[in-house]
Amino acid sequence: MTLGIALAASNSGNYVDQIVTQARMVAELGIGSVWFGQRMDYDSPTLAAIVGREVPGLHVGTSSHRR
């Protein structure tokens, strides 16, 4: 079993850069995967692809919430 965490950043500055920085820190702490929920201000599959490229070895995933 691997441990995963959902990432989110404040809306100040560059959201993508903040998430990549968080993902690098998470990977350094030994967390094996990160998840991104779909929101209106970014596309979660695209964000996951960027993080996957920038942080090799970290598993990425997306999720959405239906009502």
Secondary structure, DSSP 4 states (H G I P E B T S, - for coil): ---EEE----SSS-HHHHHHHHHHHHHHTT--EEEEE--SSS-HHHHHHHHHHHSTT-EEEEE----
